Amino acid sequence: MKTLVRRSVVCGSVLACSAVAVLAPVASAQSATPPRVQDLSSGSAILPYLIGGILAIAAVALAAMPSRREHQD
């Protein structure tokens, strides 16, 4: 019984992967025209870098904090 279930899972996975492999080129061919470029001159260029820098500093600070868990065997 277990082998039947495993076989059906494997067959289902193979069918799903083959369907994705066949349909992916079809889906990408539908959008043949590139998207329009938006006017980027109106926004501030430094704001995304500032936000990214703040998030990076916060991530490093959180990773550098010592853990409160102690090994007690």
N, CA and C of each residue as an Amber inpcrd file, in Angstrom:
protein
   219
   0.8210000  -1.1930000   0.0000000   0.0000000   0.0000000   0.0000000
   0.8650000   1.2570000   0.0000000   1.9720000   1.2190000   0.8070000
   2.8400000   2.3840000   0.8660000   3.5140000   2.6360000  -0.4820000
   3.8770000   1.5570000  -1.1750000   4.5350000   1.7460000  -2.4630000
   3.5740000   2.3430000  -3.4810000   2.3040000   1.9970000  -3.3750000
   1.3120000   2.5650000  -4.2840000   1.1580000   4.0680000  -4.0440000
   1.1610000   4.4550000  -2.7930000   1.0490000   5.8740000  -2.4580000
   2.2940000   6.6170000  -2.9280000   3.4620000   6.0430000  -2.6830000
   4.7030000   6.6790000  -3.1280000   4.7410000   6.7960000  -4.6450000
   4.3170000   5.7490000  -5.3180000   4.3250000   5.7600000  -6.7740000
   3.3810000   6.8390000  -7.3130000   2.2250000   6.9870000  -6.6800000
   1.2800000   7.9980000  -7.1460000   1.8000000   9.4090000  -6.8720000
   2.5050000   9.6060000  -5.7640000   3.0890000  10.9060000  -5.4660000
   4.1820000  11.2380000  -6.4690000   5.0050000  10.2530000  -6.7800000
   6.0820000  10.4720000  -7.7500000   5.5050000  10.7690000  -9.1300000
   4.4950000  10.0200000  -9.5340000   3.8650000  10.2490000 -10.8430000
   3.2050000  11.6280000 -10.8940000   2.5680000  12.0300000  -9.8280000
   1.9530000  13.3510000  -9.7780000   2.9910000  14.4580000  -9.8610000
   4.1140000  14.2660000  -9.1850000   5.1830000  15.2600000  -9.2360000
   5.7840000  15.3570000 -10.6310000   5.9790000  14.2140000 -11.2670000
   6.5320000  14.2030000 -12.6230000   5.5720000  14.8730000 -13.5920000
   4.2900000  14.6140000 -13.4580000   3.3040000  15.2430000 -14.3330000
   3.2580000  16.7580000 -14.1190000   3.3370000  17.1880000 -12.8870000
   3.3040000  18.6230000 -12.6010000   4.5470000  19.3160000 -13.1590000
   5.6950000  18.7040000 -12.9970000   6.9310000  19.3000000 -13.5200000
   6.9320000  19.3400000 -15.0390000   6.4340000  18.2990000 -15.6610000
   6.3960000  18.2980000 -17.1230000   5.3930000  19.3260000 -17.6390000
   4.2900000  19.5220000 -16.9420000   3.3190000  20.5340000 -17.3550000
   3.9190000  21.9270000 -17.2450000   4.6830000  22.1830000 -16.1910000
   5.3340000  23.4780000 -16.0320000   6.3810000  23.6750000 -17.1290000
   7.1270000  22.6150000 -17.4440000   8.1560000  22.7220000 -18.4720000
   7.5590000  22.9920000 -19.8460000   6.3760000  22.4500000 -20.0990000
   5.7410000  22.6480000 -21.4010000   5.0660000  24.0160000 -21.4740000
   4.4450000  24.4460000 -20.3870000   3.6600000  25.6770000 -20.4190000
   4.4590000  26.9450000 -20.1400000   5.6630000  26.8380000 -19.6000000
   6.4590000  28.0250000 -19.2910000   6.8260000  28.8260000 -20.5420000
   7.2960000  28.2020000 -21.6210000   7.5910000  29.0040000 -22.8200000
   6.3420000  29.6450000 -23.4220000   5.2150000  28.9730000 -23.3050000
   3.9740000  29.5280000 -23.8390000   3.5780000  30.7720000 -23.0510000
   3.7130000  30.7200000 -21.7420000   3.3500000  31.8690000 -20.9120000
   4.2980000  33.0410000 -21.1320000   5.5640000  32.7560000 -21.3570000
   6.5070000  33.8540000 -21.5630000   6.3720000  34.4600000 -22.9500000
   5.8680000  33.7140000 -23.9060000   5.7130000  34.2400000 -25.2660000
   4.5320000  35.1940000 -25.3810000   3.6200000  35.1600000 -24.4320000
   2.4470000  36.0230000 -24.5070000   2.7930000  37.4840000 -24.2630000
   3.7850000  37.7590000 -23.4670000   4.1620000  39.1490000 -23.1910000
   5.3870000  39.4970000 -24.0410000   5.1730000  39.6800000 -25.3210000
   6.2760000  39.9310000 -26.2460000   6.7490000  41.3760000 -26.1930000
   5.9060000  42.2990000 -25.7710000   6.3140000  43.6950000 -25.7140000
   6.8900000  44.0050000 -24.3380000   7.9870000  44.7400000 -24.2790000
   8.5730000  45.0700000 -22.9790000   7.7220000  46.1030000 -22.2470000
   7.7990000  46.1460000 -20.9380000   7.0200000  47.1350000 -20.1850000
   7.5530000  48.5390000 -20.4330000   6.6920000  49.5180000 -20.2650000
   7.0950000  50.9110000 -20.4550000   7.9540000  51.3790000 -19.2880000
   8.9060000  52.2010000 -19.5870000   9.7970000  52.7450000 -18.5700000
   9.1240000  53.9570000 -17.9300000   9.1050000  53.9490000 -16.6040000
   8.5040000  55.0720000 -15.8900000   9.5290000  56.1900000 -15.7260000
   9.0420000  57.3870000 -15.5330000   9.9160000  58.5270000 -15.3110000
  10.4560000  58.4570000 -13.8870000  11.7610000  58.2090000 -13.7540000
  12.3640000  58.0470000 -12.4420000  12.9950000  59.3320000 -11.9050000
  12.9070000  60.4150000 -12.6480000  13.5640000  61.6440000 -12.2250000
  12.8060000  62.3730000 -11.1120000  11.5730000  62.0000000 -10.8450000
  10.7890000  62.7370000  -9.8600000  11.0760000  62.3080000  -8.4230000
  11.5890000  61.1080000  -8.2040000  11.8000000  60.6140000  -6.8520000
  13.2180000  60.8460000  -6.3570000  13.3980000  60.6710000  -5.0510000
  14.7150000  60.8150000  -4.4510000  15.4930000  59.5190000  -4.6490000
  16.7210000  59.6240000  -5.0990000  17.5320000  58.4380000  -5.3500000
  18.2020000  57.9320000  -4.0880000  18.3170000  58.7520000  -3.0710000
  19.0390000  58.3540000  -1.8670000  18.1400000  57.6230000  -0.8680000
  16.8450000  57.8220000  -0.9540000  15.9310000  57.2290000   0.0190000
  15.9760000  55.6960000   0.0320000  15.9420000  54.9980000  -1.0990000
  16.0320000  53.5300000  -1.0430000  17.3530000  53.0430000  -0.4370000
  18.4590000  53.7400000  -0.7360000  19.7480000  53.3580000  -0.1580000
  19.7680000  53.6100000   1.3480000  19.1360000  54.6720000   1.7920000
  19.0700000  54.9820000   3.2160000  18.2570000  53.9220000   3.9600000
  17.1230000  53.5510000   3.4100000  16.2880000  52.5160000   4.0310000
  17.0190000  51.1800000   4.0400000  17.6700000  50.8410000   2.9360000
  18.4330000  49.5880000   2.8700000  19.5730000  49.5640000   3.8670000
  20.2570000  50.7000000   4.0210000  21.3460000  50.7730000   4.9920000
  20.8590000  50.6150000   6.4170000  19.7240000  51.2320000   6.7250000
  19.1520000  51.1070000   8.0760000  18.7440000  49.6590000   8.3430000
  18.1130000  49.0190000   7.3670000  17.7240000  47.6170000   7.5430000
  18.9380000  46.7010000   7.6610000  20.0000000  46.9780000   6.9130000
  21.2150000  46.1670000   7.0110000  21.8730000  46.3240000   8.3730000
  21.9300000  47.5520000   8.8760000  22.5050000  47.7800000  10.2120000
  21.6650000  47.0800000  11.2760000  20.3400000  47.1280000  11.1350000
  19.4670000  46.4510000  12.1040000  19.6710000  44.9390000  12.0430000
  19.8430000  44.3850000  10.8620000  20.0510000  42.9390000  10.7410000
  21.3780000  42.5210000  11.3670000  22.4320000  43.3130000  11.1470000
  23.7340000  42.9960000  11.7420000  23.6690000  43.1300000  13.2590000
  22.9770000  44.1430000  13.7440000  22.8590000  44.3340000  15.1910000
  22.0970000  43.1790000  15.8340000  21.0270000  42.7320000  15.2010000
  20.2710000  41.6040000  15.7530000  21.0710000  40.3100000  15.7100000
  21.8530000  40.1250000  14.6750000  22.6670000  38.9100000  14.5790000
  23.8140000  38.9210000  15.5780000  24.3010000  40.1040000  15.9280000
  25.4320000  40.2040000  16.8490000  25.0140000  40.1340000  18.3120000
  23.7370000  40.2590000  18.6020000  23.2830000  40.2110000  19.9930000
  23.5030000  38.8170000  20.5630000  23.9990000  38.7430000  21.7910000
  24.1980000  37.4240000  22.3910000  22.8640000  36.7740000  22.7520000
  22.8730000  35.4650000  22.7090000  21.6720000  34.7160000  23.0320000
  21.4910000  34.6480000  24.5430000  20.2650000  34.6100000  24.9880000
  19.9940000  34.5150000  26.4280000  19.9250000  33.0540000  26.8950000
  19.9050000  32.1410000  25.9610000  19.8380000  30.7310000  26.3390000
  21.2120000  30.2730000  26.8270000  21.2010000  29.4580000  27.8480000
  22.4380000  28.9390000  28.4020000  22.3690000  27.4240000  28.3880000
  23.5250000  26.8260000  28.3060000  23.5920000  25.3630000  28.2990000
  23.6130000  24.8800000  29.7520000  22.5700000  24.2260000  30.1530000
  22.4730000  23.7510000  31.5420000  22.1830000  22.2580000  31.5490000
  23.2320000  21.4680000  31.5180000  23.0690000  19.9960000  31.5950000
  23.4170000  19.4890000  32.9520000
